[in-house]
Amino acid sequence: MSFHALITIVQKLIQDYWLPFLQKIQMPMSSNTDPVRMLINGPSEIAKWSKELLPIDPISVQNAAIFVTCVRWPLLIDPQLQGIKWIKTRYGNDLKTIRINAGKYMDALEHAISDGDVVLFEGIGETMDAVLDPVLGRMTSKKGRVIKLGDREVDYNKNFRLIIQTKLVYYSWS
């Protein structure tokens, strides 16, 4: 998919779905409402991202705005790997990168969860191993202190953060 096609899709989603939804729920807004501007702290934040190697094209800025404001684990759809560069610059040596197809990735994930690390799952395919469901769903037990991975219980550090990255792009219009 070309970059231009991706921009067109995002603009269509905003115009045809997101803004009408906000109008339906009677969200107060001006006629020139920009969803990205609602999520970020203005041009200074975009300038900061640019210094962190994020391209300042509309798609990259929209993805970054969602990334920094999301509550759940963000999924970064990054066919050109520009977002990966930004994330690696943003977190530096504090970022632990795990490739699911690498051996012993569960051991690395267990340590990251208990240590409260920021983890980047890099190069995810169409599906993920079901053993990761408790992590993806934040299914903790014992008052949020433990998460079950396979047959093991792992201490859950509340500072743990997961970022999921894929190069795959899917879209369809009915």
SEVOKE-484512 format. One record per residue (C-alpha): residue number from 1; residue in one letter; x, y, z. Coordinates in Angstrom, 2 decimals, padded with zeros to 5 digits. Example, Ala and Ser with C-alpha at 12.3 -4.5 7.8 and 13.67 -1.06 7.14 Angstrom:
2
ROLUM;lokol;paro;east;north;up
ROLUM;1;a;012.30;-004.50;007.80
ROLUM;2;s;013.67;-001.06;007.14
***
This chain:
174
ROLUM;lokol;paro;east;north;up
ROLUM;1;m;000.00;000.00;000.00
ROLUM;2;s;001.36;003.40;-000.90
ROLUM;3;f;001.81;006.16;001.63
ROLUM;4;h;-000.71;008.32;-000.24
ROLUM;5;a;-003.32;005.53;-000.07
ROLUM;6;l;-002.77;005.20;003.68
ROLUM;7;i;-003.29;008.94;004.21
ROLUM;8;t;-006.49;008.76;002.14
ROLUM;9;i;-007.80;005.88;004.27
ROLUM;10;v;-007.08;007.70;007.53
ROLUM;11;q;-008.74;010.88;006.27
ROLUM;12;k;-011.78;008.86;005.19
ROLUM;13;l;-011.99;007.20;008.63
ROLUM;14;i;-011.83;010.58;010.36
ROLUM;15;q;-014.38;012.26;008.09
ROLUM;16;d;-016.83;009.38;007.67
ROLUM;17;y;-016.71;007.75;011.10
ROLUM;18;w;-014.91;009.61;013.86
ROLUM;19;l;-016.25;013.15;013.39
ROLUM;20;p;-019.86;011.96;012.78
ROLUM;21;f;-019.60;009.90;015.97
ROLUM;22;l;-018.48;012.97;017.94
ROLUM;23;q;-021.38;014.95;016.48
ROLUM;24;k;-023.83;012.14;017.32
ROLUM;25;i;-022.81;012.19;020.99
ROLUM;26;q;-023.05;015.99;020.85
ROLUM;27;m;-019.40;016.63;021.64
ROLUM;28;p;-018.86;020.42;021.60
ROLUM;29;m;-016.43;021.25;018.79
ROLUM;30;s;-015.75;023.81;016.12
ROLUM;31;s;-016.25;023.15;012.42
ROLUM;32;n;-012.49;022.80;011.86
ROLUM;33;t;-011.90;020.27;014.64
ROLUM;34;d;-008.68;018.32;014.19
ROLUM;35;p;-008.68;015.02;016.11
ROLUM;36;v;-004.89;014.96;016.43
ROLUM;37;r;-004.82;018.42;017.98
ROLUM;38;m;-007.29;017.17;020.58
ROLUM;39;l;-004.86;014.45;021.66
ROLUM;40;i;-001.58;016.36;021.83
ROLUM;41;n;-000.18;019.42;023.53
ROLUM;42;g;000.34;021.44;020.36
ROLUM;43;p;003.17;021.99;017.89
ROLUM;44;s;005.84;021.77;020.59
ROLUM;45;e;005.02;018.09;021.12
ROLUM;46;i;005.28;017.41;017.38
ROLUM;47;a;008.65;019.22;017.32
ROLUM;48;k;009.83;017.03;020.21
ROLUM;49;w;008.78;013.90;018.29
ROLUM;50;s;010.63;015.17;015.23
ROLUM;51;k;013.81;015.46;017.29
ROLUM;52;e;013.21;011.84;018.31
ROLUM;53;l;013.34;010.91;014.59
ROLUM;54;l;009.60;010.69;013.97
ROLUM;55;p;008.70;011.91;010.47
ROLUM;56;i;006.20;014.75;010.72
ROLUM;57;d;003.87;013.55;007.99
ROLUM;58;p;000.18;013.35;008.99
ROLUM;59;i;000.08;009.56;009.44
ROLUM;60;s;003.17;009.46;011.65
ROLUM;61;v;001.89;012.33;013.79
ROLUM;62;q;-001.53;010.69;014.13
ROLUM;63;n;000.06;007.39;015.13
ROLUM;64;a;002.29;009.12;017.68
ROLUM;65;a;-000.68;010.99;019.16
ROLUM;66;i;-002.54;007.72;019.62
ROLUM;67;f;000.59;006.02;020.95
ROLUM;68;v;001.27;008.57;023.70
ROLUM;69;t;-002.37;008.83;024.82
ROLUM;70;c;-003.54;005.20;024.64
ROLUM;71;v;-004.43;003.32;027.79
ROLUM;72;r;-004.03;-000.16;026.35
ROLUM;73;w;-000.94;-001.70;024.78
ROLUM;74;p;-000.42;000.15;021.49
ROLUM;75;l;-000.22;-001.69;018.18
ROLUM;76;l;002.12;000.09;015.82
ROLUM;77;i;001.40;-000.70;012.16
ROLUM;78;d;004.74;000.29;010.71
ROLUM;79;p;005.46;-001.02;007.21
ROLUM;80;q;008.35;001.41;006.64
ROLUM;81;l;009.87;000.95;010.13
ROLUM;82;q;009.85;004.70;010.82
ROLUM;83;g;007.87;004.23;014.02
ROLUM;84;i;010.40;001.67;015.27
ROLUM;85;k;013.21;004.22;014.89
ROLUM;86;w;011.14;006.75;016.84
ROLUM;87;i;010.34;004.32;019.66
ROLUM;88;k;013.96;003.17;019.93
ROLUM;89;t;015.13;006.80;020.08
ROLUM;90;r;012.39;007.69;022.56
ROLUM;91;y;013.18;004.89;025.03
ROLUM;92;g;016.88;004.34;024.30
ROLUM;93;n;018.56;001.63;026.35
ROLUM;94;d;015.47;001.27;028.56
ROLUM;95;l;013.64;-000.50;025.73
ROLUM;96;k;013.74;-004.30;025.64
ROLUM;97;t;013.12;-005.67;022.16
ROLUM;98;i;011.65;-009.15;021.82
ROLUM;99;r;011.04;-011.00;018.57
ROLUM;100;i;008.39;-013.67;019.02
ROLUM;101;n;010.06;-016.01;016.53
ROLUM;102;a;013.29;-015.95;018.55
ROLUM;103;g;013.91;-018.75;021.01
ROLUM;104;k;013.42;-018.19;024.74
ROLUM;105;y;011.28;-015.10;024.23
ROLUM;106;m;009.01;-016.15;027.12
ROLUM;107;d;011.93;-016.00;029.58
ROLUM;108;a;012.78;-012.48;028.39
ROLUM;109;l;009.12;-011.45;028.70
ROLUM;110;e;008.84;-012.86;032.23
ROLUM;111;h;011.88;-010.87;033.37
ROLUM;112;a;010.55;-007.71;031.70
ROLUM;113;i;007.14;-008.07;033.37
ROLUM;114;s;008.61;-008.56;036.84
ROLUM;115;d;011.25;-005.81;036.36
ROLUM;116;g;008.73;-003.27;034.99
ROLUM;117;d;010.51;-002.83;031.65
ROLUM;118;v;009.20;-001.31;028.43
ROLUM;119;v;009.01;-004.12;025.88
ROLUM;120;l;008.75;-003.89;022.12
ROLUM;121;f;007.29;-007.01;020.45
ROLUM;122;e;008.85;-006.54;017.05
ROLUM;123;g;007.69;-008.05;013.77
ROLUM;124;i;004.40;-009.59;014.89
ROLUM;125;g;002.60;-011.59;012.22
ROLUM;126;e;-001.09;-012.24;011.69
ROLUM;127;t;-001.50;-014.15;014.94
ROLUM;128;m;000.09;-014.27;018.36
ROLUM;129;d;000.66;-017.26;020.62
ROLUM;130;a;-002.35;-017.89;022.91
ROLUM;131;v;000.00;-018.10;025.91
ROLUM;132;l;000.36;-014.30;025.56
ROLUM;133;d;-003.38;-013.67;026.08
ROLUM;134;p;-003.02;-012.88;029.80
ROLUM;135;v;-000.39;-010.25;028.99
ROLUM;136;l;-002.34;-008.75;026.10
ROLUM;137;g;-005.49;-008.60;028.24
ROLUM;138;r;-003.69;-007.56;031.43
ROLUM;139;m;-005.29;-010.49;033.20
ROLUM;140;t;-003.65;-010.14;036.59
ROLUM;141;s;-004.65;-011.97;039.74
ROLUM;142;k;-003.94;-011.68;043.45
ROLUM;143;k;-004.97;-008.01;043.46
ROLUM;144;g;-002.96;-007.15;040.35
ROLUM;145;r;000.31;-008.54;041.64
ROLUM;146;v;000.62;-011.68;039.49
ROLUM;147;i;000.07;-012.63;035.86
ROLUM;148;k;-000.04;-016.20;034.61
ROLUM;149;l;002.15;-017.10;031.63
ROLUM;150;g;001.61;-020.68;030.58
ROLUM;151;d;002.08;-022.75;033.72
ROLUM;152;r;004.04;-020.07;035.61
ROLUM;153;e;002.92;-017.18;037.77
ROLUM;154;v;005.01;-014.05;037.24
ROLUM;155;d;005.16;-011.05;039.58
ROLUM;156;y;003.54;-008.16;037.73
ROLUM;157;n;005.28;-004.79;038.02
ROLUM;158;k;002.84;-001.94;037.37
ROLUM;159;n;005.55;-000.09;035.39
ROLUM;160;f;005.59;-002.81;032.71
ROLUM;161;r;004.64;-001.47;029.29
ROLUM;162;l;004.16;-003.41;026.06
ROLUM;163;i;004.41;-002.04;022.53
ROLUM;164;i;003.40;-004.31;019.66
ROLUM;165;q;004.78;-003.69;016.16
ROLUM;166;t;003.89;-005.20;012.81
ROLUM;167;k;004.76;-004.43;009.21
ROLUM;168;l;001.45;-005.89;008.04
ROLUM;169;v;-001.25;-003.53;006.79
ROLUM;170;y;-004.84;-004.67;006.35
ROLUM;171;y;-007.78;-002.69;005.15
ROLUM;172;s;-011.07;-003.28;003.42
ROLUM;173;w;-013.97;-001.07;002.48
ROLUM;174;s;-017.47;-002.48;002.29
***
